[in-house]
Amino acid sequence: MKINTLGHVLSLLLLFTGCSTTFKPWTLSQLSPGMTTEQVTQKLGAPHHISQKDGSVIYHYTYTEPIPLQNETVIQREDSVLPMRTEPQVEINTYHYEVVLVDGKLMNYKERY
């Protein structure tokens, strides 16, 4: 039973690790208007997706919060100590950001809801 649970946890970790990027939303504060495309990608990394609209190039970035690890609670009884696994309350939050460039220069960025 333990091996089966461990297998599920490892599978989930591999699944979400494969989907993660190096983009961290707090690096957006390092951007300033007028930065070049190269400067933006140097700070944020490669975008997840690129689109165009009304002469602008829009870099799309996605950030998914890490999954909390499972907790283990120990219950003490008079005759023994029993470890009890509690199922994690997993709520995965994903955030989407757009970085807008015009003529190869940064105009602005925003979180997309």
C-alpha positions as CSV (number, residue, x, y, z in Angstrom):
1,M,0.0,0.0,0.0
2,K,2.8,2.4,0.9
3,I,4.5,1.8,-2.5
4,N,1.3,2.5,-4.4
5,T,0.8,5.8,-2.5
6,L,4.5,6.7,-3.1
7,G,4.1,5.9,-6.8
8,H,1.1,8.3,-7.0
9,V,2.9,11.1,-5.3
10,L,6.0,10.7,-7.5
11,S,3.8,10.6,-10.6
12,L,2.1,13.8,-9.6
13,L,5.5,15.5,-8.9
14,L,6.8,14.4,-12.3
15,L,3.7,15.6,-14.0
16,F,3.8,19.1,-12.5
17,T,7.6,19.4,-12.8
18,G,7.3,18.7,-16.5
19,C,4.8,21.5,-16.8
20,S,6.6,24.1,-14.8
21,T,8.7,26.9,-16.2
22,T,11.5,29.0,-14.8
23,F,9.3,32.1,-14.9
24,K,8.8,33.7,-11.5
25,P,6.2,36.5,-11.3
26,W,8.3,38.6,-8.9
27,T,10.9,39.1,-11.6
28,L,8.4,41.3,-13.4
29,S,9.4,44.1,-11.0
30,Q,12.8,44.1,-12.7
31,L,11.3,45.3,-16.0
32,S,11.0,48.9,-17.1
33,P,9.4,50.5,-20.1
34,G,11.7,50.7,-23.2
35,M,13.6,47.5,-22.5
36,T,14.4,45.4,-25.6
37,T,12.9,42.0,-26.4
38,E,16.3,40.5,-25.5
39,Q,16.4,42.2,-22.2
40,V,12.9,41.1,-21.3
41,T,13.7,37.4,-22.2
42,Q,16.9,37.6,-20.3
43,K,15.0,38.7,-17.1
44,L,11.9,36.5,-17.5
45,G,13.1,33.6,-19.6
46,A,11.4,32.3,-22.8
47,P,7.6,33.0,-22.9
48,H,5.1,30.1,-22.9
49,H,3.4,31.5,-25.9
50,I,3.7,34.5,-28.3
51,S,0.8,36.3,-30.0
52,Q,0.3,39.5,-32.0
53,K,-2.5,42.1,-31.7
54,D,-2.8,45.6,-33.3
55,G,0.9,45.8,-34.1
56,S,2.0,44.6,-30.6
57,V,3.8,41.4,-29.8
58,I,2.5,39.8,-26.6
59,Y,4.6,37.4,-24.6
60,H,2.5,35.1,-22.4
61,Y,3.9,33.7,-19.2
62,T,2.4,31.2,-16.8
63,Y,3.3,30.5,-13.2
64,T,1.9,27.6,-11.2
65,E,2.4,27.5,-7.5
66,P,4.3,24.5,-6.1
67,I,2.3,21.7,-4.6
68,P,2.6,21.4,-0.8
69,L,3.9,18.1,0.4
70,Q,1.8,15.6,2.3
71,N,1.7,15.9,6.1
72,E,2.1,13.1,8.5
73,T,0.4,13.2,11.9
74,V,1.4,11.0,14.8
75,I,-1.4,9.8,17.1
76,Q,-0.4,8.6,20.6
77,R,-2.4,6.0,22.4
78,E,-1.7,4.3,25.7
79,D,-0.6,1.1,24.1
80,S,1.1,2.4,20.9
81,V,2.1,5.2,18.6
82,L,0.3,5.1,15.3
83,P,1.4,7.3,12.3
84,M,-1.6,8.5,10.4
85,R,-1.3,10.0,6.9
86,T,-3.5,12.9,6.1
87,E,-4.4,13.6,2.6
88,P,-3.1,17.0,1.4
89,Q,-5.5,19.7,0.7
90,V,-4.2,20.5,-2.8
91,E,-5.3,23.7,-4.5
92,I,-3.2,24.5,-7.5
93,N,-3.1,28.2,-8.4
94,T,-2.0,29.1,-11.9
95,Y,-1.4,32.8,-12.8
96,H,-1.1,34.2,-16.3
97,Y,0.8,37.3,-17.3
98,E,1.1,39.3,-20.5
99,V,4.1,41.3,-21.5
100,V,3.4,43.8,-24.3
101,L,6.1,44.9,-26.7
102,V,5.8,47.4,-29.5
103,D,8.6,47.8,-32.1
104,G,10.8,45.5,-30.0
105,K,10.4,47.6,-26.9
106,L,8.6,46.9,-23.6
107,M,5.4,48.9,-23.2
108,N,3.8,47.3,-20.2
109,Y,2.9,44.0,-18.5
110,K,-0.2,42.8,-16.6
111,E,-1.7,39.8,-14.9
112,R,-4.4,38.3,-17.1
113,Y,-7.4,36.9,-15.1
